[in-house]
Amino acid sequence: MEIINRTQRMRSVSRKLRREQDKTIGLVPTMGALHEGHLSLVREARRMCDTVIVTIFVNPKQFGPGEDFQNYPRDLTKDTMLLGDYNVDYIFAPAPDEIYPKNSSTHVEVAGLSEQLEGAARPGHFRGVATVLTILFNVVRPDFAFFGQKDAQQTMVVRRLVRDLAVDTEIVVLPTVREDTGLAFSSRNAYLTDDDRRAAPALYRALSRAESAYAEGERSAKKLAEIVRADIAREPRAEIEYVSVNDADTLERLDRLEDRPVLVSLAVRFGKTRLIDNILLNRARTGKTGALVQP
Ligand code: AMP
């Protein structure tokens, strides 16, 4: 395993890989502080691809003013050890000025999927995400790139991005990995106090109640959102930012959930810590590995 800090080096390694061998490159973009969620992506990349490249880059452009960019957990030593165990070929861990050249002034904006939900709560967030992913795709030129369903809107943004800009990379989305309590793994869980940690499984519990209500025939988006809200409201430490029911392909707000894939998503604060989670309803098609099949 080689750790690469320079964009030029990453670019030349990737170019060489593509020239010398007719082999596939898999990219797993992360912000580090790795956990089981990230590792599930790495595992699948290892299974599917000849060369696995994991990027560790806390991208300043996707954090708003007053967000946790400075305090975001960083532990490159531990991450490197973990990725060594997973037989990763390269870690690309550049400093911000390697990714954004001086006077960099170009952004990528995925209009229509970036403004609502997380985009409304975090203006500019998806512009930062789309811009850094475009740069990483251009540097690495991966055949496959791996993302988690945990960040549902991000998966939609990146799929639209590669389609619209004809990026020659296939996007693979893998299911959300959860602790036994149901709490989705997240680097931000490190911020939770012990009391918050005990309270935070309320999110998935509430989403699961909505899933059961849906299975029993509930088709009102408002009712499903109310079920989720009411369940979380029983947890006094939780402060709901939004609970939303949307078309899982377009993010259109829904009233009645007829025969279409539905995304139920939420953002909830525990003190200063902001957690997101979601479930997909009526999306039965999954691949052999549990990877969601591209619609
Ligand atoms: P991050 O480091 O938070 O930017 O996440 C890097 C990638 O890991 C993104 O594609 C996330 O969606 C994915 N990811 C984060 N948490 C989880 C999880 N609990 N289960 C599956 N994927 C996850």
Residues whose N, C-alpha, C, O or C-beta is under 5 A from the ligand:
A	BS01	AMP	P29 T30 M31 G32 G37 H38 F146 F147 G148 Q149 K150 D151 L174 P175 T176 V177 A184 F185 S186
